[in-house]
Amino acid sequence: MFAAKGTATHADVARAAGIGKATVFRVFPSREAMISAFLEPQTIWIEARVCEAILQARQGDPWTALAEALYDVIHRIRQDRIAGMVFDVDTHAVGDDAHRLATLSDELIALGIRAGRVRSEVTSRDLRRLIRGLALALSSEQEARPEEWDRCVELTLAACAVQQGKHSHAP
């Protein structure tokens, strides 16, 4: 249910598990606690993917590393909608996890900037907002086809890329 819808209530979880709502509340005393538990494996996967991209960027082309990581994250969100909530500061604990992911993302972006491939003003906050926007928009369109998700990734990458013959800011 979290994978398909990206969210659920205590009643939804109880119904799906065939248990009472009180049991769910004992395990997850708040909606935030429940969401945090479901987000943890997604957060770990996304952090690992960004770490892998950083290693790839250091060994070769930072742009390819960033692009492949972004495609992988968006494909993950398409398969499991709750993964998109990792980028939502309103539902994700703005603590160590969010800070760690931002730090890793900033490192990957900095490698792209130093290589002259990523616009100098792009930050992890920008990328988080773009990813969350894609996740929200495309998740609400249940019939969105995989190629539509990919086209949105291409547009996001185009927004982050240094344009040939232009300075860092768009006109």
TIRO-2110 file (N, C-alpha, C; in Angstrom, 1 decimal):
// TIRO-2110
0.8, -1.2, 0.0, N, 1, A
0.0, 0.0, 0.0, CA, 1, A
0.9, 1.3, 0.0, C, 1, A
1.9, 1.3, 0.8, N, 2, A
2.8, 2.4, 0.8, CA, 2, A
3.5, 2.5, -0.6, C, 2, A
3.9, 1.3, -1.1, N, 3, A
4.6, 1.3, -2.4, CA, 3, A
3.7, 1.8, -3.5, C, 3, A
2.4, 1.5, -3.5, N, 4, A
1.5, 1.9, -4.5, CA, 4, A
1.0, 3.3, -4.4, C, 4, A
0.7, 3.7, -3.1, N, 5, A
0.1, 5.0, -2.9, CA, 5, A
1.1, 6.1, -2.4, C, 5, A
2.1, 5.6, -1.7, N, 6, A
3.1, 6.5, -1.1, CA, 6, A
2.7, 7.0, 0.2, C, 6, A
1.5, 6.6, 0.7, N, 7, A
1.1, 7.0, 2.0, CA, 7, A
0.0, 6.0, 2.5, C, 7, A
-0.3, 6.0, 3.8, N, 8, A
-1.3, 5.2, 4.4, CA, 8, A
-1.6, 5.7, 5.8, C, 8, A
-2.8, 5.4, 6.2, N, 9, A
-3.2, 5.7, 7.6, CA, 9, A
-3.0, 4.5, 8.5, C, 9, A
-3.1, 4.7, 9.8, N, 10, A
-3.1, 3.5, 10.7, CA, 10, A
-4.2, 2.5, 10.3, C, 10, A
-5.3, 3.0, 10.0, N, 11, A
-6.5, 2.1, 9.6, CA, 11, A
-6.1, 1.3, 8.3, C, 11, A
-5.5, 2.0, 7.4, N, 12, A
-5.1, 1.3, 6.1, CA, 12, A
-4.1, 0.1, 6.4, C, 12, A
-3.1, 0.4, 7.3, N, 13, A
-2.1, -0.6, 7.6, CA, 13, A
-2.8, -1.7, 8.4, C, 13, A
-3.6, -1.4, 9.3, N, 14, A
-4.3, -2.4, 10.1, CA, 14, A
-5.2, -3.3, 9.2, C, 14, A
-5.9, -2.7, 8.3, N, 15, A
-6.7, -3.5, 7.3, CA, 15, A
-5.9, -4.4, 6.5, C, 15, A
-4.8, -3.9, 5.9, N, 16, A
-3.9, -4.7, 5.1, CA, 16, A
-3.2, -5.8, 5.8, C, 16, A
-2.9, -5.6, 7.1, N, 17, A
-2.2, -6.6, 7.9, CA, 17, A
-3.2, -7.5, 8.5, C, 17, A
-4.5, -7.2, 8.5, N, 18, A
-5.5, -8.1, 9.2, CA, 18, A
-5.4, -8.0, 10.7, C, 18, A
-5.0, -6.9, 11.2, N, 19, A
-4.9, -6.7, 12.7, CA, 19, A
-5.7, -5.5, 13.1, C, 19, A
-5.8, -5.3, 14.4, N, 20, A
-6.6, -4.1, 14.9, CA, 20, A
-5.8, -2.9, 14.8, C, 20, A
-6.5, -1.8, 14.7, N, 21, A
-5.9, -0.4, 14.6, CA, 21, A
-5.1, -0.2, 15.9, C, 21, A
-5.5, -0.6, 17.0, N, 22, A
-4.8, -0.4, 18.3, CA, 22, A
-3.4, -1.1, 18.2, C, 22, A
-3.3, -2.2, 17.6, N, 23, A
-2.0, -2.9, 17.5, CA, 23, A
-1.1, -2.0, 16.7, C, 23, A
-1.6, -1.5, 15.6, N, 24, A
-0.7, -0.6, 14.8, CA, 24, A
-0.3, 0.6, 15.6, C, 24, A
-1.2, 1.2, 16.3, N, 25, A
-0.8, 2.4, 17.2, CA, 25, A
0.2, 2.0, 18.2, C, 25, A
0.2, 0.8, 18.8, N, 26, A
1.2, 0.4, 19.7, CA, 26, A
2.6, 0.3, 19.1, C, 26, A
2.6, -0.1, 17.9, N, 27, A
3.9, -0.2, 17.2, CA, 27, A
4.3, 1.1, 16.7, C, 27, A
3.4, 1.9, 16.1, N, 28, A
3.7, 3.2, 15.5, CA, 28, A
2.8, 4.2, 16.2, C, 28, A
3.2, 4.9, 17.3, N, 29, A
2.4, 5.8, 18.0, CA, 29, A
1.9, 7.0, 17.3, C, 29, A
2.6, 7.3, 16.2, N, 30, A
2.1, 8.5, 15.4, CA, 30, A
2.3, 8.1, 13.9, C, 30, A
1.7, 9.0, 13.1, N, 31, A
1.8, 8.8, 11.6, CA, 31, A
3.2, 9.0, 11.2, C, 31, A
3.9, 10.0, 11.9, N, 32, A
5.3, 10.2, 11.6, CA, 32, A
6.2, 9.0, 11.9, C, 32, A
5.9, 8.4, 13.0, N, 33, A
6.7, 7.2, 13.3, CA, 33, A
6.5, 6.1, 12.3, C, 33, A
5.3, 5.9, 11.8, N, 34, A
5.0, 4.9, 10.9, CA, 34, A
5.7, 5.2, 9.5, C, 34, A
5.6, 6.4, 9.1, N, 35, A
6.2, 6.8, 7.8, CA, 35, A
7.7, 6.7, 7.9, C, 35, A
8.3, 7.1, 9.1, N, 36, A
9.7, 7.0, 9.3, CA, 36, A
10.2, 5.5, 9.1, C, 36, A
9.4, 4.6, 9.7, N, 37, A
9.8, 3.2, 9.6, CA, 37, A
9.8, 2.7, 8.2, C, 37, A
8.8, 3.2, 7.4, N, 38, A
8.7, 2.7, 6.0, CA, 38, A
9.7, 3.5, 5.1, C, 38, A
10.1, 4.7, 5.5, N, 39, A
11.1, 5.4, 4.8, CA, 39, A
12.6, 4.9, 5.0, C, 39, A
12.8, 4.3, 6.1, N, 40, A
14.2, 4.0, 6.4, CA, 40, A
14.9, 3.1, 5.3, C, 40, A
14.3, 2.0, 4.8, N, 41, A
15.0, 1.3, 3.8, CA, 41, A
15.2, 2.1, 2.5, C, 41, A
14.2, 3.0, 2.2, N, 42, A
14.3, 3.8, 1.0, CA, 42, A
15.5, 4.8, 1.1, C, 42, A
15.6, 5.4, 2.3, N, 43, A
16.6, 6.3, 2.6, CA, 43, A
18.0, 5.7, 2.5, C, 43, A
18.1, 4.5, 3.0, N, 44, A
19.4, 3.7, 3.0, CA, 44, A
19.7, 3.5, 1.5, C, 44, A
18.8, 3.0, 0.7, N, 45, A
19.0, 2.7, -0.7, CA, 45, A
19.5, 3.9, -1.4, C, 45, A
18.8, 5.1, -1.2, N, 46, A
19.1, 6.3, -2.0, CA, 46, A
20.5, 6.8, -1.6, C, 46, A
20.8, 6.8, -0.3, N, 47, A
22.1, 7.2, 0.2, CA, 47, A
23.2, 6.3, -0.5, C, 47, A
23.0, 5.0, -0.5, N, 48, A
23.9, 4.1, -1.1, CA, 48, A
24.1, 4.4, -2.6, C, 48, A
23.0, 4.7, -3.2, N, 49, A
23.1, 5.0, -4.7, CA, 49, A
23.9, 6.3, -4.9, C, 49, A
23.7, 7.3, -4.1, N, 50, A
24.4, 8.5, -4.2, CA, 50, A
25.9, 8.3, -4.0, C, 50, A
26.2, 7.5, -2.9, N, 51, A
27.6, 7.2, -2.7, CA, 51, A
28.3, 6.5, -3.8, C, 51, A
27.5, 5.5, -4.4, N, 52, A
28.0, 4.8, -5.6, CA, 52, A
28.3, 5.9, -6.8, C, 52, A
27.4, 6.8, -6.9, N, 53, A
27.5, 7.8, -8.0, CA, 53, A
28.8, 8.7, -7.7, C, 53, A
29.0, 9.0, -6.4, N, 54, A
30.2, 9.8, -6.1, CA, 54, A
31.4, 9.1, -6.5, C, 54, A
31.5, 7.8, -6.2, N, 55, A
32.7, 7.0, -6.6, CA, 55, A
32.8, 7.0, -8.1, C, 55, A
31.7, 6.8, -8.8, N, 56, A
31.8, 6.8, -10.2, CA, 56, A
32.2, 8.1, -10.8, C, 56, A
31.7, 9.2, -10.2, N, 57, A
32.1, 10.6, -10.6, CA, 57, A
33.6, 10.8, -10.4, C, 57, A
34.1, 10.3, -9.3, N, 58, A
35.6, 10.5, -9.1, CA, 58, A
36.4, 9.8, -10.1, C, 58, A
35.9, 8.7, -10.6, N, 59, A
36.7, 7.8, -11.5, CA, 59, A
36.5, 8.2, -13.0, C, 59, A
35.5, 9.0, -13.3, N, 60, A
35.2, 9.3, -14.7, CA, 60, A
34.5, 10.6, -14.9, C, 60, A
33.3, 10.4, -15.5, N, 61, A
32.5, 11.5, -15.9, CA, 61, A
31.4, 11.8, -14.8, C, 61, A
31.5, 12.9, -14.1, N, 62, A
30.6, 13.2, -13.0, CA, 62, A
29.1, 13.4, -13.6, C, 62, A
29.0, 13.9, -14.8, N, 63, A
27.7, 14.1, -15.4, CA, 63, A
27.0, 12.8, -15.5, C, 63, A
27.7, 11.8, -16.1, N, 64, A
27.1, 10.5, -16.3, CA, 64, A
26.7, 9.9, -14.9, C, 64, A
27.5, 10.1, -14.0, N, 65, A
27.3, 9.5, -12.6, CA, 65, A
26.0, 10.2, -12.0, C, 65, A
25.9, 11.5, -12.2, N, 66, A
24.7, 12.2, -11.7, CA, 66, A
23.5, 11.8, -12.4, C, 66, A
23.6, 11.7, -13.7, N, 67, A
22.4, 11.4, -14.6, CA, 67, A
21.9, 9.9, -14.3, C, 67, A
22.8, 9.0, -14.2, N, 68, A
22.4, 7.6, -14.0, CA, 68, A
21.8, 7.5, -12.6, C, 68, A
22.4, 8.2, -11.6, N, 69, A
21.8, 8.1, -10.2, CA, 69, A
20.4, 8.7, -10.2, C, 69, A
20.2, 9.8, -10.9, N, 70, A
18.9, 10.4, -10.9, CA, 70, A
17.9, 9.5, -11.6, C, 70, A
18.3, 8.9, -12.7, N, 71, A
17.4, 7.9, -13.4, CA, 71, A
17.0, 6.8, -12.4, C, 71, A
18.0, 6.2, -11.7, N, 72, A
17.8, 5.1, -10.8, CA, 72, A
16.9, 5.5, -9.7, C, 72, A
17.1, 6.7, -9.1, N, 73, A
16.2, 7.2, -8.0, CA, 73, A
14.8, 7.3, -8.5, C, 73, A
14.6, 7.9, -9.7, N, 74, A
13.2, 8.1, -10.2, CA, 74, A
12.6, 6.8, -10.5, C, 74, A
13.4, 5.9, -11.1, N, 75, A
12.8, 4.5, -11.3, CA, 75, A
12.4, 3.8, -10.0, C, 75, A
13.2, 4.0, -9.0, N, 76, A
12.8, 3.5, -7.7, CA, 76, A
11.5, 4.1, -7.2, C, 76, A
11.4, 5.4, -7.3, N, 77, A
10.1, 6.1, -6.9, CA, 77, A
8.9, 5.6, -7.7, C, 77, A
9.2, 5.3, -9.0, N, 78, A
8.1, 4.8, -9.8, CA, 78, A
7.6, 3.4, -9.3, C, 78, A
8.6, 2.6, -8.9, N, 79, A
8.2, 1.3, -8.4, CA, 79, A
7.7, 1.3, -7.0, C, 79, A
8.2, 2.2, -6.1, N, 80, A
7.8, 2.3, -4.7, CA, 80, A
7.6, 3.8, -4.4, C, 80, A
6.3, 4.2, -4.4, N, 81, A
6.0, 5.6, -4.3, CA, 81, A
6.5, 6.3, -3.0, C, 81, A
6.6, 5.5, -1.9, N, 82, A
7.1, 6.1, -0.7, CA, 82, A
8.5, 6.6, -0.8, C, 82, A
9.3, 6.0, -1.7, N, 83, A
10.7, 6.5, -1.9, CA, 83, A
10.7, 8.0, -2.2, C, 83, A
9.7, 8.5, -2.8, N, 84, A
9.6, 10.0, -3.1, CA, 84, A
9.5, 10.8, -1.9, C, 84, A
9.0, 10.2, -0.8, N, 85, A
8.9, 11.0, 0.4, CA, 85, A
10.2, 11.2, 1.1, C, 85, A
11.2, 10.5, 0.7, N, 86, A
12.6, 10.7, 1.3, CA, 86, A
13.0, 12.2, 1.0, C, 86, A
12.5, 12.8, -0.1, N, 87, A
12.8, 14.1, -0.5, CA, 87, A
11.8, 15.2, 0.0, C, 87, A
10.9, 14.8, 0.8, N, 88, A
9.8, 15.7, 1.3, CA, 88, A
10.2, 16.0, 2.8, C, 88, A
10.6, 17.2, 3.0, N, 89, A
11.0, 17.6, 4.4, CA, 89, A
9.8, 17.7, 5.3, C, 89, A
8.6, 17.8, 4.8, N, 90, A
7.4, 17.8, 5.7, CA, 90, A
7.1, 16.5, 6.3, C, 90, A
7.5, 15.4, 5.6, N, 91, A
7.2, 14.0, 6.2, CA, 91, A
8.4, 13.3, 6.6, C, 91, A
9.5, 13.7, 6.2, N, 92, A
10.8, 13.0, 6.5, CA, 92, A
11.5, 13.8, 7.7, C, 92, A
11.9, 13.1, 8.6, N, 93, A
12.6, 13.7, 9.8, CA, 93, A
13.7, 14.5, 9.3, C, 93, A
13.7, 15.8, 9.5, N, 94, A
14.8, 16.7, 9.1, CA, 94, A
15.9, 16.6, 10.1, C, 94, A
16.6, 15.5, 10.1, N, 95, A
17.6, 15.3, 11.0, CA, 95, A
18.8, 14.7, 10.4, C, 95, A
19.4, 13.7, 11.0, N, 96, A
20.6, 13.1, 10.5, CA, 96, A
20.5, 12.6, 9.0, C, 96, A
19.4, 11.9, 8.8, N, 97, A
19.2, 11.3, 7.4, CA, 97, A
19.1, 12.4, 6.4, C, 97, A
18.3, 13.4, 6.6, N, 98, A
18.2, 14.5, 5.6, CA, 98, A
19.5, 15.2, 5.4, C, 98, A
20.2, 15.5, 6.5, N, 99, A
21.5, 16.2, 6.4, CA, 99, A
22.5, 15.3, 5.7, C, 99, A
22.6, 14.0, 6.0, N, 100, A
23.5, 13.1, 5.4, CA, 100, A
23.3, 13.1, 3.9, C, 100, A
22.0, 12.9, 3.5, N, 101, A
21.7, 12.9, 2.0, CA, 101, A
22.0, 14.2, 1.3, C, 101, A
21.7, 15.3, 2.0, N, 102, A
22.1, 16.6, 1.4, CA, 102, A
23.6, 16.7, 1.2, C, 102, A
24.3, 16.3, 2.2, N, 103, A
25.8, 16.4, 2.1, CA, 103, A
26.3, 15.5, 1.0, C, 103, A
25.8, 14.3, 0.9, N, 104, A
26.3, 13.4, -0.2, CA, 104, A
25.9, 14.0, -1.6, C, 104, A
24.7, 14.5, -1.7, N, 105, A
24.2, 15.1, -2.9, CA, 105, A
25.0, 16.3, -3.3, C, 105, A
25.3, 17.2, -2.3, N, 106, A
26.2, 18.4, -2.6, CA, 106, A
27.5, 18.0, -3.1, C, 106, A
28.1, 16.9, -2.5, N, 107, A
29.4, 16.4, -3.0, CA, 107, A
29.3, 15.9, -4.5, C, 107, A
28.3, 15.2, -4.8, N, 108, A
28.1, 14.8, -6.2, CA, 108, A
27.9, 15.9, -7.1, C, 108, A
27.1, 16.9, -6.7, N, 109, A
26.9, 18.1, -7.5, CA, 109, A
28.2, 18.9, -7.7, C, 109, A
28.9, 19.0, -6.6, N, 110, A
30.2, 19.8, -6.7, CA, 110, A
31.2, 19.1, -7.7, C, 110, A
31.2, 17.8, -7.8, N, 111, A
32.0, 17.1, -8.7, CA, 111, A
31.6, 17.5, -10.2, C, 111, A
30.3, 17.6, -10.4, N, 112, A
29.8, 18.0, -11.7, CA, 112, A
30.1, 19.4, -12.0, C, 112, A
30.0, 20.3, -11.0, N, 113, A
30.3, 21.7, -11.2, CA, 113, A
31.8, 21.9, -11.6, C, 113, A
32.7, 21.2, -10.8, N, 114, A
34.1, 21.3, -11.1, CA, 114, A
34.5, 20.8, -12.4, C, 114, A
33.7, 19.8, -12.9, N, 115, A
34.0, 19.3, -14.3, CA, 115, A
33.4, 20.2, -15.4, C, 115, A
32.7, 21.2, -15.0, N, 116, A
32.1, 22.1, -15.9, CA, 116, A
30.8, 21.6, -16.6, C, 116, A
30.2, 20.6, -15.9, N, 117, A
29.0, 20.0, -16.5, CA, 117, A
27.7, 20.4, -15.8, C, 117, A
27.8, 20.8, -14.6, N, 118, A
26.6, 21.2, -13.8, CA, 118, A
26.6, 22.7, -13.5, C, 118, A
25.5, 23.4, -13.7, N, 119, A
25.5, 24.8, -13.4, CA, 119, A
25.9, 25.1, -12.0, C, 119, A
26.7, 26.2, -11.9, N, 120, A
27.4, 26.5, -10.6, CA, 120, A
26.4, 26.8, -9.4, C, 120, A
25.2, 27.2, -9.7, N, 121, A
24.3, 27.5, -8.7, CA, 121, A
23.4, 26.4, -8.2, C, 121, A
23.5, 25.2, -8.8, N, 122, A
22.7, 24.1, -8.4, CA, 122, A
23.1, 23.5, -7.1, C, 122, A
22.1, 23.3, -6.2, N, 123, A
22.4, 22.7, -4.9, CA, 123, A
21.6, 21.5, -4.7, C, 123, A
21.9, 20.8, -3.6, N, 124, A
21.1, 19.6, -3.2, CA, 124, A
19.7, 19.9, -2.9, C, 124, A
19.5, 21.1, -2.4, N, 125, A
18.1, 21.6, -2.1, CA, 125, A
17.3, 21.7, -3.4, C, 125, A
18.0, 22.3, -4.5, N, 126, A
17.3, 22.4, -5.8, CA, 126, A
16.9, 21.0, -6.3, C, 126, A
17.9, 20.1, -6.2, N, 127, A
17.7, 18.7, -6.7, CA, 127, A
16.6, 18.0, -5.9, C, 127, A
16.6, 18.2, -4.6, N, 128, A
15.5, 17.6, -3.8, CA, 128, A
14.2, 18.1, -4.2, C, 128, A
14.0, 19.4, -4.4, N, 129, A
12.8, 20.0, -4.8, CA, 129, A
12.3, 19.4, -6.2, C, 129, A
13.2, 19.3, -7.1, N, 130, A
12.9, 18.8, -8.4, CA, 130, A
12.5, 17.4, -8.4, C, 130, A
13.2, 16.6, -7.6, N, 131, A
12.8, 15.1, -7.5, CA, 131, A
11.5, 15.0, -6.8, C, 131, A
11.3, 15.7, -5.7, N, 132, A
10.0, 15.6, -5.0, CA, 132, A
8.9, 16.1, -5.9, C, 132, A
9.1, 17.1, -6.7, N, 133, A
8.1, 17.6, -7.6, CA, 133, A
7.7, 16.5, -8.7, C, 133, A
8.7, 15.9, -9.2, N, 134, A
8.5, 14.8, -10.2, CA, 134, A
7.7, 13.7, -9.5, C, 134, A
8.1, 13.3, -8.3, N, 135, A
7.5, 12.2, -7.6, CA, 135, A
6.0, 12.6, -7.3, C, 135, A
5.7, 13.8, -6.9, N, 136, A
4.3, 14.1, -6.6, CA, 136, A
3.5, 14.2, -7.9, C, 136, A
4.0, 14.8, -8.9, N, 137, A
3.3, 15.0, -10.1, CA, 137, A
3.0, 13.7, -10.8, C, 137, A
4.0, 12.9, -11.0, N, 138, A
3.9, 11.6, -11.7, CA, 138, A
3.2, 10.5, -10.9, C, 138, A
3.3, 10.6, -9.6, N, 139, A
2.7, 9.6, -8.7, CA, 139, A
1.2, 9.8, -8.7, C, 139, A
0.8, 11.1, -8.9, N, 140, A
-0.7, 11.4, -8.9, CA, 140, A
-1.3, 11.0, -10.2, C, 140, A
-0.5, 10.8, -11.2, N, 141, A
-1.0, 10.3, -12.5, CA, 141, A
-0.7, 8.8, -12.6, C, 141, A
-1.6, 8.0, -12.1, N, 142, A
-1.4, 6.6, -12.1, CA, 142, A
-1.1, 6.0, -13.5, C, 142, A
-1.6, 6.6, -14.5, N, 143, A
-1.4, 6.1, -15.9, CA, 143, A
-0.1, 6.6, -16.5, C, 143, A
0.7, 7.4, -15.8, N, 144, A
1.9, 7.9, -16.3, CA, 144, A
2.8, 6.7, -16.8, C, 144, A
3.2, 6.8, -18.0, N, 145, A
4.0, 5.7, -18.6, CA, 145, A
5.5, 5.9, -18.2, C, 145, A
6.3, 4.8, -18.2, N, 146, A
7.7, 4.9, -17.9, CA, 146, A
8.5, 6.0, -18.7, C, 146, A
8.1, 6.1, -20.0, N, 147, A
8.8, 7.1, -20.9, CA, 147, A
8.5, 8.5, -20.4, C, 147, A
7.3, 8.7, -19.8, N, 148, A
7.0, 10.1, -19.3, CA, 148, A
7.9, 10.4, -18.1, C, 148, A
8.1, 9.4, -17.3, N, 149, A
9.0, 9.6, -16.1, CA, 149, A
10.4, 9.9, -16.6, C, 149, A
10.9, 9.1, -17.6, N, 150, A
12.2, 9.4, -18.2, CA, 150, A
12.3, 10.7, -18.8, C, 150, A
11.3, 11.2, -19.5, N, 151, A
11.3, 12.5, -20.1, CA, 151, A
11.4, 13.6, -19.1, C, 151, A
10.8, 13.4, -17.9, N, 152, A
10.9, 14.4, -16.9, CA, 152, A
12.3, 14.4, -16.2, C, 152, A
12.9, 13.2, -16.2, N, 153, A
14.3, 13.2, -15.7, CA, 153, A
15.2, 13.9, -16.7, C, 153, A
15.0, 13.7, -18.0, N, 154, A
15.8, 14.5, -19.0, CA, 154, A
15.6, 16.0, -18.9, C, 154, A
14.4, 16.4, -18.6, N, 155, A
14.1, 17.9, -18.4, CA, 155, A
14.8, 18.4, -17.2, C, 155, A
14.8, 17.6, -16.1, N, 156, A
15.5, 18.0, -14.9, CA, 156, A
17.0, 18.1, -15.1, C, 156, A
17.5, 17.1, -15.8, N, 157, A
19.0, 17.1, -16.1, CA, 157, A
19.3, 18.4, -17.0, C, 157, A
18.4, 18.7, -17.9, N, 158, A
18.7, 19.8, -18.8, CA, 158, A
18.7, 21.1, -18.0, C, 158, A
17.8, 21.2, -16.9, N, 159, A
17.8, 22.4, -16.1, CA, 159, A
19.1, 22.5, -15.2, C, 159, A
19.7, 21.4, -15.0, N, 160, A
20.9, 21.4, -14.1, CA, 160, A
22.2, 21.5, -15.0, C, 160, A
22.1, 21.3, -16.2, N, 161, A
23.3, 21.3, -17.1, CA, 161, A
23.8, 22.6, -17.5, C, 161, A
25.1, 22.8, -17.6, N, 162, A
25.7, 24.0, -18.2, CA, 162, A
25.4, 24.0, -19.6, C, 162, A
24.8, 25.1, -20.1, N, 163, A
24.4, 25.2, -21.5, CA, 163, A
25.6, 25.8, -22.2, C, 163, A
26.0, 25.2, -23.3, N, 164, A
27.1, 25.6, -24.2, CA, 164, A
26.9, 27.0, -24.6, C, 164, A
27.9, 27.8, -24.4, N, 165, A
27.9, 29.2, -24.9, CA, 165, A
27.1, 30.2, -24.0, C, 165, A
26.6, 29.7, -22.8, N, 166, A
25.9, 30.6, -21.9, CA, 166, A
26.6, 30.6, -20.6, C, 166, A
26.3, 31.6, -19.8, N, 167, A
26.8, 31.7, -18.5, CA, 167, A
25.9, 30.9, -17.6, C, 167, A
26.2, 30.8, -16.3, N, 168, A
25.6, 29.9, -15.4, CA, 168, A
24.1, 30.2, -15.2, C, 168, A
23.6, 31.4, -15.3, N, 169, A
22.2, 31.8, -15.1, CA, 169, A
21.5, 31.8, -16.5, C, 169, A
20.3, 31.2, -16.4, N, 170, A
19.4, 31.2, -17.6, CA, 170, A
18.9, 32.7, -17.8, C, 170, A
18.6, 33.1, -19.1, N, 171, A
18.1, 34.4, -19.3, CA, 171, A
16.7, 34.6, -18.7, C, 171, A
END
